[in-house]
Amino acid sequence: MDQATVLLIDDEEALRGSLSQGLELTGQDVFASGRPESALERISRDFYGVLVTDIRMPGTDGFQVMKNAFEIDPALPVVLITGHGDVPLAVEAMRAGAYDFLEKPFSVAHLASVVERALDKRRLVLENRKLREELADRTGLESRLVGRTPAMDLLRKNVMALAATDADILILGETGSGKEVVARALHDEGPRKDKPFVALNCGALPAEIIESELFGHEKGTFTGASGQRIGKLEHAHGGTVFLDEIESMPLELQVKLLRVIETRTIERLGSNKAIELDVRFVAATKEDLEAAGKAGRFRLDLFYRLNVVNVEIPPLRDRIEDIPLLFRHLAVEARARYRREIPDIGELYLADLMARDWPGNVRELRNVADRFVLGLEQQSDPQSSNGSSLFEQIANYERALIAAELKRNGGVIKPTYENLGLSRKALYEKMRKHGLGKDEIDAV
């Protein structure tokens, strides 16, 4: 986002110069003019800035200037400068959508504080618009693996590179991080996409039937085997077998799976006939399989066979700046499932989501998005009894965004303030204000 601009309109040249100079000393970029038309020409829906205008001016007034600005973008923050007799008009303007009004005389410091808060609001509005546009533009892999952090860029790059191969893959990720989503992406983006994708949760199948589920059986093999059954592996011929929670597979079955992976053949239970198998194996785990192997809970030979190529999914806490975009994406999915409209998503609510730990990762965020669309997830009231004021909650959101951007850039200042649309001085001031140092950034 570009550097923010304060559009200052006042017909009194001396006051205009004084206010302009004072704002520039606080790090703001100011365009000052006595002609409202010159300022309005700079406003667009993408304009990152705030309009500050006097009410009483020859030829027009600030109230009309505000109306003209709102015709371009109703969400533009407008601050009115009023004389004592203009206060009733300013109150009327507030009801019509003005951000704030300042009664003369006022200090430059007070104006700078109001402008900074207005710019925070404007930045959030523009970011939300950008998120909506990004969601609308995303197709293919970007619509599956949502996020714009370097970690998600790398994940998409790895998936695209591996999808075209037949390599067996081990997916590593915490609970709820989206391991099956990645597995399906590997299948759908590759040459096997028109063949079966068979997903098996190794932790959900009872040990006594998992072998039959995988390999199938012949008629009469055991009590209840009234006919021949094609197993999941055979059914997946030509496609992909996804083995989720593979760490839960019984040890005795791991031996047989290892043989299948190495020989690409299976035998149905009760049969000695080898059946050739053309499948790709994608396994997923939330555990350290090597450590589990050394502890005797997982076969190390199977681990080494599966660990030739692995894909690691970052936990949600390591990409908190993806949360606003991802939450909107999940809310859109929930809208389609429940046929309900998505309530307005407030900036403070997004700040609250970014401040959470998310031990359940994307699955937990999806549950929140579902409740939100169903009207069961309440957005916090800025003046509720939790003791946090509107400005405190905005400050928390600002802190989270700055910390995330600093971490994304490895603590390097220049790309951070450029991406945030701040000056170097303004970034340093905000870092001091929020107590952001190296330790705090590393902890994000």
Secondary structure by P-SEA (a helix, b strand, c coil): cccbbbbcccccaaaaaaaaaaaaaacccccccccaaaaaaaccccccbbbbbbcccccccaaaaaaaaaaacccbbbbbbbcccaaaaaaaaaaacccccccccccaaaaaaaaaaaaaaaaaaaaaaaaaaaaaaccccccccccccaaaaaaaaaaaaaccccbbbbbbbcccccaaaaaaaaaaacccccccccccccccccccccccccccccccccccccbbbbccccccccbbbbbcccccccaaaaaaaaaaaaccccccccccbbbbbbbbbbbbbccaaaaaaaaccccaaaaaaaacbbbbbbcccccccaaaaaaaaaaaaaaaacccccccccaaaaaaaaaccccccaaaaaaaaaaaaacccccccccccccccaaaaaaaaaaaaaaaaaaaaccccaaaaaaacccaaaaaaaaaaacccaaaaaac
